[in-house]
Amino acid sequence: MKEHLKDKIFTIISEAADELQQECYVIGGYVRDIFLKRPSKDIDVVVVGSGIDLAQLVSEKLGKRAKLTVFKTYGTAQVKLNELEVEFVGARRESYQHDSRNPIVEDGTLEDDQNRRDFTMNALAICLNKDRFGELVDPFGGLADLQNFVIRTPLNPDITFSDDPLRMMRGIRFSAQLGFFLETGTFDAITRNKDRIEIISKERIANELNKIMMSRKPSVGFILLEKTGLLELIFPEVLALKGAETKDGVGHKDNFYHTLAVLDNLCAHTDNLWLRWAALLHDIGKPRTKKFDARLGWTFYNHNFIGEKMIPEIFRRMKLPTNDKMKYVQKMVTLHMRPIALSEEEITDSAIRRLLFEAGDDIDDLMQLCEADITSKNPEKVKKFRSNFQLVRQKLKEIEEKDRVRNFQPPVSGQEIMETFNLPASAIVGDIKMRIKDAILDGIIPNEYEAAKAYMMQVAKELGLQNS
């Protein structure tokens, strides 16, 4: 293991620990990531003794380059050196009360500290003391679990998850991030303890959901959330998508698995978290709009608009940001049907102008979402849709270059309309401005001031307004 500890920071920590006569180990994610061959800049160091004392001495040895931060309340300290962050903590023994995930903490041994870890792969420790430098301490077979792609708790999983229910979501998140399997006993314990998730704050749940969303294949996480019963408790609107129904021999697809396929498709092309959220929520309104028509079959009319209206309540409940990020997700959900409709029919300049105007600078994101929404199992159908989408993209480019309608404002302002016809701010001013905008989007007039002004005079004449 010594070859993985060549960074000078480990030598300095080793010297400082020996001077203080403290047992010292690097533990947790940094060690796990050594075996996974993943880069890691966050180093957790556990000390049998005072983590703060060791951090202070390490900081002194590093000199002015290092920045020391002490958290006396928690008995921890952090040393930052360039890109590296080293967290120092004393080895701890923990016990829990049933109504809280915040443990009662006492000083403990390395064994105590490893016992309290969430999963065997995160309980791996490497000694930093000179006489045992590089020695791996692996009491729970964490290395074997890593090699077998298994997520397992060090101790009884029922106790592990009941003590800190957030660990259930962490296990599912690791499965999505790493492509590992939840060991059977661990999986079963999550299903038994799922109701304990109620003591976890919405912010922490949202944080884990975001990490699942940012994994290479988020569907893994959401399917595990569904199978363990956690999804029903934390995100019932997504669970409501599940299920396919048949009536009079006519069926519809399972919108839960369709949504996850769209999300995975999108994740292959973008790291935009909020576009990924839009993919997860793009059909969220379908359960509320589902109807069966003897002539048309299953319909989901206006599910995009219903979905848009559902999003603020979802974001508020889940403590997600209710700012421009939420508005962006709403916009994507509202508009996600538009490019698909365009790809199925003759593409008119007017329809393209309106799409450009409404999507604005987010048009490329919208097109990416809509292409991810092609999930048919019929390869010919997929090929046809992708070909049609290329035509839509080409048309978008041509219209944008010619008419400049992305985010445009009508060349004639409301103020000019009021001054020209001696009008107060009123509905009629908004109506004239809207008709000018529509005329530009419909290609009746070009997006130019003189043409817009002439059209304003024409509209005013129709309305019987006099030029002041």
C-alpha positions as CSV (number, residue, x, y, z in Angstrom):
1,M,0.0,0.0,0.0
2,K,3.0,2.4,0.5
3,E,3.0,3.2,-3.2
4,H,-0.4,4.9,-2.8
5,L,0.9,7.1,0.0
6,K,3.7,8.8,-1.8
7,D,2.3,12.3,-1.4
8,K,4.4,14.4,1.1
9,I,1.3,15.1,3.2
10,F,1.3,11.4,4.4
11,T,4.9,11.6,5.4
12,I,4.3,14.7,7.5
13,I,1.1,13.3,9.1
14,S,3.2,10.1,10.0
15,E,6.0,12.2,11.6
16,A,3.5,14.3,13.6
17,A,1.5,11.3,14.8
18,D,4.7,9.5,16.0
19,E,5.9,12.7,17.8
20,L,2.5,12.8,19.6
21,Q,2.6,9.0,20.1
22,Q,-0.8,8.7,18.5
23,E,-2.1,5.8,16.4
24,C,-3.1,7.3,13.1
25,Y,-4.9,6.0,10.0
26,V,-6.2,7.2,6.7
27,I,-9.7,5.8,6.4
28,G,-13.0,5.8,4.4
29,G,-13.5,7.1,0.9
30,Y,-9.9,7.9,0.1
31,V,-8.8,4.3,0.8
32,R,-11.8,2.9,-1.1
33,D,-11.0,5.1,-4.1
34,I,-7.4,3.8,-4.1
35,F,-8.7,0.3,-4.9
36,L,-11.3,1.7,-7.3
37,K,-8.5,3.6,-9.1
38,R,-10.5,6.8,-8.7
39,P,-9.0,10.2,-8.0
40,S,-9.7,11.7,-4.6
41,K,-8.6,14.9,-3.0
42,D,-10.5,14.5,0.3
43,I,-8.5,12.6,2.9
44,D,-10.1,11.5,6.2
45,V,-7.6,10.7,9.0
46,V,-8.7,9.0,12.2
47,V,-6.6,9.3,15.3
48,V,-6.7,7.3,18.5
49,G,-6.6,10.4,20.6
50,S,-7.1,14.1,19.7
51,G,-7.6,14.8,16.0
52,I,-7.3,18.5,16.7
53,D,-3.9,18.2,18.3
54,L,-2.6,16.2,15.3
55,A,-4.1,18.7,12.8
56,Q,-2.4,21.6,14.6
57,L,1.0,19.9,14.5
58,V,0.6,18.9,10.9
59,S,-0.3,22.5,10.0
60,E,2.8,23.8,11.8
61,K,5.0,21.4,9.9
62,L,3.4,22.5,6.6
63,G,4.0,26.1,7.4
64,K,2.2,29.1,5.8
65,R,1.0,27.0,2.8
66,A,-1.5,25.2,5.0
67,K,-4.8,26.6,6.2
68,L,-6.1,25.1,9.5
69,T,-9.7,25.2,10.6
70,V,-10.7,23.8,14.0
71,F,-14.3,22.6,14.9
72,K,-14.0,22.3,18.7
73,T,-17.7,21.4,19.1
74,Y,-17.3,18.3,17.0
75,G,-13.7,17.5,18.0
76,T,-12.5,17.7,14.4
77,A,-10.1,19.9,12.4
78,Q,-9.3,20.4,8.7
79,V,-6.0,21.2,7.0
80,K,-6.2,22.5,3.4
81,L,-3.1,22.4,1.2
82,N,-3.7,23.6,-2.3
83,E,-6.2,21.1,-3.8
84,L,-6.0,18.7,-0.9
85,E,-8.4,18.7,2.1
86,V,-7.4,16.6,5.1
87,E,-10.0,16.0,7.9
88,F,-8.7,14.9,11.3
89,V,-11.0,13.3,13.8
90,G,-10.5,11.3,17.0
91,A,-11.6,7.6,16.9
92,R,-15.2,7.4,18.2
93,R,-17.7,5.1,19.6
94,E,-21.3,6.0,18.8
95,S,-24.7,5.2,20.3
96,Y,-28.1,6.3,19.0
97,Q,-31.6,7.3,20.3
98,H,-34.5,6.1,18.3
99,D,-35.8,9.5,17.3
100,S,-32.6,11.0,16.0
101,R,-29.7,10.2,13.6
102,N,-27.4,12.4,15.7
103,P,-25.3,9.9,17.8
104,I,-24.0,10.2,21.4
105,V,-20.3,10.2,20.8
106,E,-17.5,8.9,23.1
107,D,-13.8,8.5,22.6
108,G,-13.0,5.0,21.2
109,T,-10.5,2.7,19.5
110,L,-9.9,2.2,15.8
111,E,-12.1,-0.9,16.0
112,D,-14.9,1.2,17.5
113,D,-14.5,3.7,14.7
114,Q,-14.6,1.0,12.0
115,N,-17.7,-0.5,13.6
116,R,-19.6,2.7,13.2
117,R,-18.9,3.0,9.4
118,D,-21.8,2.6,7.0
119,F,-20.3,0.0,4.6
120,T,-17.4,-2.4,4.6
121,M,-15.7,-0.6,1.7
122,N,-15.7,2.6,3.8
123,A,-14.3,0.9,6.9
124,L,-10.9,0.2,5.2
125,A,-8.0,1.9,7.0
126,I,-4.3,2.3,6.3
127,C,-1.9,2.9,9.1
128,L,0.3,6.0,8.8
129,N,2.6,5.4,11.8
130,K,6.2,4.8,10.8
131,D,6.5,1.2,12.1
132,R,3.3,0.1,10.3
133,F,3.2,2.6,7.5
134,G,1.0,1.3,4.6
135,E,-0.5,-1.6,6.6
136,L,-4.2,-2.2,5.6
137,V,-6.6,-2.8,8.4
138,D,-9.7,-4.6,7.0
139,P,-11.7,-6.3,9.8
140,F,-14.9,-6.8,7.7
141,G,-13.6,-8.0,4.4
142,G,-14.2,-4.7,2.7
143,L,-11.4,-5.3,0.1
144,A,-13.1,-8.6,-1.0
145,D,-16.5,-6.7,-1.2
146,L,-14.8,-4.1,-3.4
147,Q,-13.4,-6.8,-5.7
148,N,-16.8,-8.5,-5.9
149,F,-18.7,-5.2,-6.4
150,V,-20.7,-5.7,-3.2
151,I,-22.2,-3.1,-0.8
152,R,-22.6,-4.5,2.7
153,T,-22.8,-3.1,6.2
154,P,-20.0,-3.9,8.7
155,L,-22.4,-4.9,11.4
156,N,-26.1,-6.0,11.6
157,P,-27.7,-3.9,8.8
158,D,-30.9,-3.5,10.8
159,I,-29.0,-1.7,13.5
160,T,-26.9,0.2,11.0
161,F,-29.9,1.6,9.1
162,S,-32.1,2.1,12.1
163,D,-29.3,4.2,13.8
164,D,-28.8,6.4,10.8
165,P,-31.5,5.9,8.1
166,L,-29.6,8.2,5.7
167,R,-27.3,5.2,5.2
168,M,-30.0,3.4,3.3
169,M,-30.0,6.2,0.6
170,R,-26.2,6.3,0.7
171,G,-26.1,2.6,-0.1
172,I,-28.4,3.0,-3.1
173,R,-26.4,6.1,-4.2
174,F,-23.2,4.1,-4.1
175,S,-24.8,1.3,-6.1
176,A,-25.8,3.9,-8.8
177,Q,-22.4,5.7,-8.7
178,L,-20.2,2.6,-8.7
179,G,-22.3,0.0,-10.4
180,F,-22.2,-2.2,-7.3
181,F,-24.8,-4.6,-5.9
182,L,-26.5,-4.3,-2.6
183,E,-25.8,-7.6,-0.7
184,T,-29.1,-9.5,-0.1
185,G,-29.2,-9.0,3.7
186,T,-28.4,-5.3,3.3
187,F,-31.1,-4.9,0.6
188,D,-33.7,-6.7,2.8
189,A,-32.8,-4.5,5.8
190,I,-33.5,-1.4,3.8
191,T,-37.0,-2.7,3.0
192,R,-37.6,-3.5,6.7
193,N,-36.3,-0.1,7.9
194,K,-37.6,2.2,5.1
195,D,-40.1,4.0,7.4
196,R,-37.1,5.3,9.5
197,I,-36.3,7.7,6.6
198,E,-38.9,10.0,8.1
199,I,-36.4,11.3,10.7
200,I,-34.0,12.4,8.0
201,S,-34.2,16.1,6.9
202,K,-35.5,16.8,3.4
203,E,-32.2,18.7,2.6
204,R,-30.2,15.5,3.2
205,I,-32.5,13.4,1.2
206,A,-32.4,15.9,-1.7
207,N,-28.6,15.9,-1.5
208,E,-28.5,12.1,-1.9
209,L,-31.1,12.3,-4.7
210,N,-28.9,14.9,-6.5
211,K,-25.9,12.5,-6.2
212,I,-28.0,9.7,-7.7
213,M,-29.1,12.1,-10.5
214,M,-25.4,12.9,-11.2
215,S,-24.4,9.2,-11.5
216,R,-23.6,7.6,-14.8
217,K,-26.8,5.6,-14.8
218,P,-29.4,7.1,-12.4
219,S,-32.0,4.5,-13.2
220,V,-30.1,2.0,-11.0
221,G,-30.7,4.3,-8.0
222,F,-34.4,5.0,-8.7
223,I,-35.2,1.3,-9.4
224,L,-33.6,0.4,-6.0
225,L,-35.5,3.2,-4.3
226,E,-38.7,1.7,-5.8
227,K,-37.9,-1.9,-5.0
228,T,-37.0,-1.1,-1.4
229,G,-40.1,1.0,-0.8
230,L,-38.2,4.2,-0.2
231,L,-39.5,5.9,-3.4
232,E,-43.1,5.8,-2.2
233,L,-42.0,7.7,1.0
234,I,-39.7,10.3,-0.5
235,F,-41.0,10.8,-4.1
236,P,-44.6,9.5,-4.5
237,E,-45.1,11.5,-7.7
238,V,-42.4,9.5,-9.5
239,L,-43.8,6.2,-8.2
240,A,-47.2,7.1,-9.5
241,L,-45.8,6.8,-13.0
242,K,-45.3,3.1,-12.5
243,G,-47.6,0.6,-14.1
244,A,-49.0,-0.2,-17.6
245,E,-52.7,-0.6,-18.1
246,T,-54.7,-2.3,-20.8
247,K,-58.3,-1.6,-21.7
248,D,-60.3,-3.1,-24.6
249,G,-57.0,-4.6,-25.9
250,V,-55.3,-1.2,-25.9
251,G,-52.3,-0.7,-23.6
252,H,-49.9,2.2,-22.7
253,K,-46.2,2.0,-21.8
254,D,-45.0,2.0,-18.2
255,N,-44.1,5.7,-17.8
256,F,-41.9,5.0,-14.8
257,Y,-39.4,2.8,-16.8
258,H,-39.8,5.1,-19.8
259,T,-38.9,8.1,-17.7
260,L,-35.8,6.3,-16.4
261,A,-34.8,5.4,-19.9
262,V,-35.1,9.1,-20.9
263,L,-33.0,10.1,-17.9
264,D,-30.3,7.6,-18.7
265,N,-30.3,8.6,-22.4
266,L,-29.8,12.2,-21.4
267,C,-27.1,11.5,-18.9
268,A,-24.9,10.1,-21.6
269,H,-24.7,13.6,-23.1
270,T,-24.9,16.2,-20.3
271,D,-23.8,16.8,-16.7
272,N,-26.5,19.6,-16.3
273,L,-28.2,18.6,-13.0
274,W,-31.3,20.6,-13.7
275,L,-31.7,19.3,-17.2
276,R,-31.5,15.8,-15.6
277,W,-34.2,16.9,-13.2
278,A,-36.3,18.0,-16.1
279,A,-35.9,14.5,-17.7
280,L,-37.1,12.9,-14.4
281,L,-40.1,15.2,-14.3
282,H,-41.0,15.6,-17.9
283,D,-44.0,13.2,-17.7
284,I,-44.8,13.7,-14.0
285,G,-48.3,15.0,-15.0
286,K,-49.3,11.9,-16.9
287,P,-50.9,10.0,-13.9
288,R,-53.2,13.0,-13.3
289,T,-54.2,13.4,-17.0
290,K,-54.6,9.7,-18.0
291,K,-57.9,8.9,-19.7
292,F,-59.2,6.2,-22.0
293,D,-61.1,7.1,-25.1
294,A,-62.8,4.3,-27.0
295,R,-61.8,6.0,-30.3
296,L,-58.3,7.4,-29.4
297,G,-57.2,4.9,-26.8
298,W,-55.1,6.2,-23.9
299,T,-54.6,10.0,-23.8
300,F,-52.5,12.3,-21.5
301,Y,-53.7,15.6,-22.8
302,N,-51.9,18.7,-21.3
303,H,-49.7,16.5,-19.1
304,N,-46.8,18.9,-19.8
305,F,-48.8,21.9,-18.4
306,I,-50.0,19.9,-15.4
307,G,-46.4,18.7,-14.8
308,E,-45.2,22.3,-14.9
309,K,-47.7,23.3,-12.2
310,M,-46.7,20.3,-10.0
311,I,-43.1,21.2,-9.9
312,P,-43.1,24.2,-7.4
313,E,-44.8,22.0,-4.7
314,I,-42.4,19.1,-5.4
315,F,-39.4,21.5,-5.1
316,R,-40.7,23.2,-1.9
317,R,-41.5,19.9,-0.2
318,M,-38.1,18.4,-1.1
319,K,-36.2,21.6,-0.2
320,L,-34.8,22.0,-3.7
321,P,-34.1,25.6,-4.9
322,T,-37.3,27.5,-5.8
323,N,-35.4,30.0,-7.9
324,D,-34.3,30.3,-11.5
325,K,-33.3,26.6,-11.5
326,M,-36.8,25.5,-10.7
327,K,-38.2,27.9,-13.4
328,Y,-35.7,26.3,-15.9
329,V,-37.0,22.8,-15.0
330,Q,-40.6,24.0,-15.4
331,K,-39.8,25.6,-18.8
332,M,-38.3,22.3,-20.1
333,V,-41.2,20.3,-18.8
334,T,-43.7,22.7,-20.4
335,L,-42.0,22.8,-23.8
336,H,-40.8,19.2,-24.1
337,M,-43.7,18.2,-26.4
338,R,-43.1,21.0,-28.9
339,P,-40.0,19.7,-30.8
340,I,-41.5,16.2,-30.8
341,A,-44.7,17.5,-32.4
342,L,-42.6,19.5,-35.0
343,S,-40.7,16.4,-35.9
344,E,-43.9,14.5,-36.7
345,E,-45.5,17.1,-39.0
346,E,-44.5,19.6,-41.7
347,I,-42.2,22.1,-40.2
348,T,-43.4,25.7,-40.7
349,D,-41.3,28.8,-40.2
350,S,-43.9,30.2,-37.9
351,A,-43.8,27.2,-35.5
352,I,-40.0,27.3,-35.5
353,R,-40.0,31.0,-34.7
354,R,-42.4,30.5,-31.8
355,L,-40.3,27.6,-30.4
356,L,-37.2,29.8,-30.6
357,F,-38.9,32.7,-28.9
358,E,-40.3,30.6,-26.0
359,A,-37.2,28.4,-25.4
360,G,-34.7,31.3,-25.9
361,D,-31.2,30.4,-24.9
362,D,-32.4,27.0,-23.5
363,I,-33.3,25.7,-27.0
364,D,-30.3,23.4,-27.2
365,D,-31.0,21.9,-23.8
366,L,-34.7,21.4,-24.9
367,M,-33.6,19.6,-28.1
368,Q,-31.3,17.4,-26.1
369,L,-34.1,16.5,-23.7
370,C,-36.5,15.7,-26.6
371,E,-34.0,13.5,-28.4
372,A,-33.4,11.6,-25.1
373,D,-37.3,11.1,-25.1
374,I,-37.0,8.8,-28.1
375,T,-37.2,5.4,-26.3
376,S,-39.1,3.2,-28.8
377,K,-38.0,-0.4,-29.1
378,N,-38.7,-0.2,-32.9
379,P,-35.3,0.7,-34.5
380,E,-37.0,2.0,-37.6
381,K,-39.2,4.4,-35.6
382,V,-36.1,5.6,-33.7
383,K,-34.2,6.2,-36.9
384,K,-37.1,8.1,-38.4
385,F,-37.5,10.3,-35.3
386,R,-33.7,11.1,-35.1
387,S,-33.7,12.0,-38.8
388,N,-36.7,14.3,-38.3
389,F,-35.0,15.9,-35.3
390,Q,-32.0,16.8,-37.5
391,L,-34.4,18.6,-39.9
392,V,-35.9,20.5,-36.9
393,R,-32.3,21.4,-35.7
394,Q,-31.4,22.6,-39.2
395,K,-34.6,24.7,-39.5
396,L,-33.9,26.2,-36.0
397,K,-30.4,27.3,-37.2
398,E,-31.7,28.8,-40.4
399,I,-34.6,30.7,-38.8
400,E,-32.4,32.0,-36.0
401,E,-29.8,33.3,-38.5
402,K,-32.4,34.9,-40.6
403,D,-35.0,36.3,-38.2
404,R,-33.1,36.7,-34.8
405,V,-36.1,35.8,-32.7
406,R,-34.4,34.0,-29.8
407,N,-35.3,36.1,-26.7
408,F,-36.4,39.0,-28.9
409,Q,-38.6,41.9,-27.7
410,P,-40.9,43.6,-30.3
411,P,-39.0,46.5,-31.8
412,V,-41.8,48.9,-30.7
413,S,-42.0,49.3,-26.9
414,G,-45.1,49.7,-24.8
415,Q,-43.9,53.2,-23.9
416,E,-43.8,54.2,-27.5
417,I,-47.3,52.9,-28.1
418,M,-48.6,54.9,-25.1
419,E,-46.9,58.1,-26.3
420,T,-48.0,57.7,-29.9
421,F,-51.7,57.3,-29.1
422,N,-51.8,59.2,-25.8
423,L,-52.8,56.0,-23.9
424,P,-52.3,55.1,-20.2
425,A,-50.8,51.8,-19.3
426,S,-53.7,49.4,-20.1
427,A,-54.8,46.1,-21.7
428,I,-55.0,47.8,-25.1
429,V,-51.3,48.7,-25.1
430,G,-50.5,45.0,-24.3
431,D,-52.8,43.8,-27.0
432,I,-51.1,46.0,-29.7
433,K,-47.6,44.9,-28.5
434,M,-48.8,41.2,-28.6
435,R,-50.1,41.6,-32.1
436,I,-46.8,43.1,-33.3
437,K,-45.0,40.1,-31.7
438,D,-47.3,37.6,-33.3
439,A,-47.0,39.2,-36.7
440,I,-43.2,38.9,-36.5
441,L,-43.4,35.2,-35.2
442,D,-45.9,34.4,-38.0
443,G,-43.7,35.9,-40.6
444,I,-46.2,38.6,-41.6
445,I,-43.6,41.3,-41.0
446,P,-39.8,41.2,-40.5
447,N,-38.2,41.7,-37.0
448,E,-37.3,45.3,-37.8
449,Y,-38.4,48.7,-36.3
450,E,-39.8,50.4,-39.3
451,A,-42.0,47.4,-40.3
452,A,-43.1,47.0,-36.7
453,K,-44.0,50.7,-36.4
454,A,-46.0,50.5,-39.7
455,Y,-47.9,47.5,-38.4
456,M,-48.6,49.3,-35.1
457,M,-50.3,52.1,-37.1
458,Q,-52.3,49.5,-39.0
459,V,-53.5,47.8,-35.9
460,A,-54.3,51.2,-34.2
461,K,-56.4,52.2,-37.2
462,E,-58.4,48.9,-36.9
463,L,-59.0,49.7,-33.3
464,G,-60.1,53.3,-34.1
465,L,-57.2,54.9,-32.2
466,Q,-56.0,58.4,-33.2
467,N,-52.3,59.4,-33.5
468,S,-51.6,62.0,-30.9
